[in-house]
Amino acid sequence: MSEPTPLPLVFDAPKGRAKPPRHLADLTMPERLELANEAGLPAFRARQLSAHYFQRLVDDPEQMTDLPAGQRDELVSTFLPQLMTPLRTLEADRGTTRKTLWKLFDGALVESVLMRYPGRVTMCVSSQAGCGMACPFCATGQGGLQRNMSTAEIVEQVLAGARALDRGEVPGGPGRVSNVVFMGMGEPLANYKAVIGAVRRLTDPAPDGLGMSARGVTVSTVGLVPRMRQLVDEGVPVTLALSLHAPDDELRNELVPINTRFSVAETVAAAREYADATRRRVSIEYAMMRGINDQAWRADLLADVLHEHGTWGWVHVNLIPLNPTPGSKWTASDPADEREFVRRLEARGIPTTVRDTRGREIDGACGQLAATEG
Ligand code: SF4
């Protein structure tokens, strides 16, 4: 069987399309006040609506009883237009893992996953409809990039989870979102401005934003080096997760085609710079693929590559078990190979974890979000 033709790498979403509705989560508080002014509304309405959205987690106009009944609809359509419609929610782990398929205003489909653990709730969100990075083992990458998501579309995925938790719809009683990981569909740093906007909305104190700690937010990247450097200057010390998947250029060029632009050495150096600047440990993501990148010698090489950039504990490795797909070229490693990989990294003093495979049975684990309606 011949290999499929590689997809072209796409860095920019197609231009000239209709934009998603403008929503208060797209705007800073001063911009919201300006919008109120332009719409001939008192500025304090922008604050009230922000409090409903980010603090009280209310999206039903009927519950916004501090707004004049006659103006509610106008206020809500100005500041809180509907951004997405849930098409389907699949549950696993007795309801504590929930994957939602969303339809955006233009019909684009994206997915988010809520995962509740004892003591924390993580939302995995999409940042693009599709993805242009063309990693051959990834379901999302196979469909190419449709478009970038807006800041509010990204934030709304988290808020939808926050509202479900607040209403007690997720087993375990009412709760809050404690962590957000940008590991759903898309390459977050290829939609840089909207993603940074979303990070700010999530971490701005209420009612301007959701008031989360930046420590609870993880932005992943396949290694867009200039954007990794730019992230340092934003002053929001989110955790950076670098999807490395191979320690050598030869294999990484194949698994993560952006590597042909930014080599392993450049990418890991940029990750180390990020760790130095923020004093936050970088997470190296490594999807374990049977017979492809899981050999013991590659574990040794990975340790060499990481040690070349210093040993102060700037990094840890997170191994991601792929879905077992018998017969596929991209399938899960043998558990013994996985254990040996971990052992070799740890023997070299590199903290290593194996990601739990939450959501596997609902295709919610990384590299599986393909957003199909079928
Ligand atoms: S692995 Fe990530 S960056 Fe690569 S194609 Fe999939 S979603 Fe895009």
Boltz pocket constraint, residues with backbone or C-beta under 6 A from the ligand:
constraints:
  - pocket:
      binder: B
      contacts: [[A, 130], [A, 131], [A, 132], [A, 133], [A, 134], [A, 135], [A, 138], [A, 139], [A, 140], [A, 141], [A, 142], [A, 184], [A, 185], [A, 186], [A, 187], [A, 222], [A, 367]]
      max_distance: 6.0
